[in-house]
Amino acid sequence: MDHVTAPPPDSVEPTYHADFAVGEHSARHLRRILHLYLTGWELLDVADAAELALTELIANVVRHVPGRRCQTLIFLLPAGGVRVEVADGCPDVPKMVVGDELDEGGRGLLLVAALTDRWGVELRRDGRGKTVWFECLAAKAADG
């Protein structure tokens, strides 16, 4: 549940990689893809959390990134778990906001922090964008 900055493990290659402009229904399609991978990897214990966290990251792209273009990557972690990254070309860093209980939005990163084991934001070295990521560890990996 910590906000940390950490690259994926060196030996891990993304299993899924997509680069396109997202829209209102993109999160639904990406959740299905993520669910298929989690099923194949026998990681259904993290499916609900990972799918909801992915939805929040895609919603942020739809709302805040000009052109709505992003890259989505899904990694199987060697220790057991999944890492999901959403990268875009907007240099604005998302902020965790604690809003009024009547606010209709603004709590996405609070959800990501509550649902995942680790998450973070990495700025591109050239200053032209960022990657927002999270990791959901399998029960056995989280215990270790």
C-alpha positions as CSV (number, residue, x, y, z in Angstrom):
1,M,0.0,0.0,0.0
2,D,3.0,2.2,-0.2
3,H,3.6,4.8,-2.9
4,V,7.1,3.9,-4.1
5,T,9.2,4.3,-7.2
6,A,10.7,1.1,-8.4
7,P,11.3,-0.3,-11.9
8,P,10.1,-3.8,-12.7
9,P,12.6,-6.6,-11.9
10,D,15.4,-6.7,-14.6
11,S,14.6,-10.2,-15.8
12,V,10.9,-9.5,-16.3
13,E,9.5,-8.8,-19.8
14,P,5.9,-7.6,-20.3
15,T,3.6,-10.3,-21.3
16,Y,1.0,-7.9,-22.6
17,H,1.8,-4.5,-24.3
18,A,-0.7,-2.2,-25.9
19,D,-0.2,1.3,-27.2
20,F,-3.3,3.2,-28.3
21,A,-5.7,6.0,-27.5
22,V,-8.2,5.0,-24.8
23,G,-11.8,5.9,-24.5
24,E,-14.8,5.5,-22.2
25,H,-15.0,1.7,-22.7
26,S,-11.3,0.9,-22.9
27,A,-11.0,0.0,-19.2
28,R,-13.6,-2.7,-19.6
29,H,-11.6,-4.3,-22.5
30,L,-8.3,-4.0,-20.6
31,R,-9.9,-5.6,-17.5
32,R,-10.9,-8.6,-19.6
33,I,-7.4,-9.0,-20.9
34,L,-5.9,-8.7,-17.5
35,H,-8.4,-11.2,-16.1
36,L,-7.5,-13.7,-18.9
37,Y,-3.8,-13.4,-17.9
38,L,-4.5,-13.7,-14.2
39,T,-6.6,-16.8,-14.9
40,G,-3.8,-18.4,-16.9
41,W,-1.3,-17.6,-14.2
42,E,-3.6,-18.9,-11.4
43,L,-3.7,-15.5,-9.7
44,L,-7.4,-15.0,-9.4
45,D,-6.9,-14.1,-5.7
46,V,-5.6,-10.7,-6.9
47,A,-8.0,-10.3,-9.9
48,D,-10.6,-8.0,-8.3
49,A,-8.0,-5.6,-6.8
50,A,-5.9,-5.5,-10.0
51,E,-8.8,-5.0,-12.3
52,L,-10.2,-2.1,-10.2
53,A,-6.8,-0.5,-9.9
54,L,-6.3,-0.8,-13.7
55,T,-9.7,0.8,-14.2
56,E,-8.6,3.8,-12.1
57,L,-5.4,4.3,-14.0
58,I,-7.1,4.2,-17.4
59,A,-9.8,6.6,-16.1
60,N,-7.0,9.0,-15.2
61,V,-5.7,8.8,-18.8
62,V,-9.2,9.4,-20.2
63,R,-9.8,12.4,-17.9
64,H,-6.4,14.1,-17.8
65,V,-4.1,13.1,-20.7
66,P,-4.5,15.2,-23.9
67,G,-5.2,12.8,-26.8
68,R,-5.8,10.0,-24.3
69,R,-2.9,8.0,-25.7
70,C,-1.1,5.5,-23.4
71,Q,0.8,2.3,-23.2
72,T,-0.5,-0.5,-21.0
73,L,1.9,-3.3,-19.9
74,I,1.2,-6.4,-17.8
75,F,4.0,-8.3,-16.1
76,L,4.0,-11.6,-14.3
77,L,6.2,-11.1,-11.3
78,P,8.7,-14.0,-10.6
79,A,7.8,-14.1,-6.9
80,G,4.1,-14.5,-7.7
81,G,1.9,-11.6,-8.6
82,V,1.2,-9.1,-11.3
83,R,2.6,-5.7,-12.2
84,V,0.6,-3.3,-14.4
85,E,2.0,-0.2,-15.9
86,V,0.1,2.6,-17.7
87,A,2.5,5.1,-19.4
88,D,1.5,8.3,-21.2
89,G,3.1,11.4,-22.7
90,C,1.7,13.9,-20.2
91,P,4.3,15.2,-17.7
92,D,1.7,16.1,-15.0
93,V,2.1,13.8,-12.0
94,P,-1.2,12.5,-10.6
95,K,-1.9,13.4,-7.0
96,M,-3.6,11.5,-4.3
97,V,-6.5,13.7,-3.2
98,V,-8.7,13.4,-0.1
99,G,-11.8,15.1,-1.1
100,D,-15.2,15.9,0.4
101,E,-17.5,12.9,0.7
102,L,-19.9,14.5,-1.8
103,D,-17.2,14.9,-4.5
104,E,-17.9,12.7,-7.5
105,G,-14.2,12.0,-8.3
106,G,-10.7,12.4,-7.2
107,R,-10.3,9.3,-5.2
108,G,-8.7,7.0,-7.8
109,L,-5.2,6.9,-6.4
110,L,-6.6,6.4,-2.9
111,L,-8.3,3.3,-4.2
112,V,-5.1,2.1,-6.0
113,A,-3.1,2.6,-2.8
114,A,-5.8,0.7,-0.7
115,L,-6.1,-2.2,-3.2
116,T,-2.5,-2.9,-4.2
117,D,0.6,-4.0,-2.4
118,R,2.8,-1.3,-4.1
119,W,2.3,1.5,-6.5
120,G,4.2,4.4,-7.8
121,V,4.8,7.1,-10.5
122,E,8.0,7.3,-12.5
123,L,8.7,10.4,-14.6
124,R,10.4,9.8,-17.9
125,R,14.0,11.1,-18.0
126,D,13.3,13.4,-20.9
127,G,10.4,15.1,-19.0
128,R,7.8,14.0,-21.6
129,G,5.6,11.8,-19.6
130,K,5.3,9.3,-16.8
131,T,4.5,5.7,-15.9
132,V,2.0,4.9,-13.2
133,W,2.2,1.4,-12.0
134,F,1.0,-1.0,-9.3
135,E,1.8,-4.5,-8.1
136,C,-0.6,-7.0,-6.6
137,L,1.2,-9.9,-5.0
138,A,-0.1,-13.4,-4.7
139,A,-0.9,-14.5,-1.1
140,K,2.2,-16.7,-0.9
141,A,4.4,-13.8,-2.2
142,A,2.9,-11.3,0.2
143,D,3.4,-13.6,3.1
144,G,7.1,-14.0,2.3
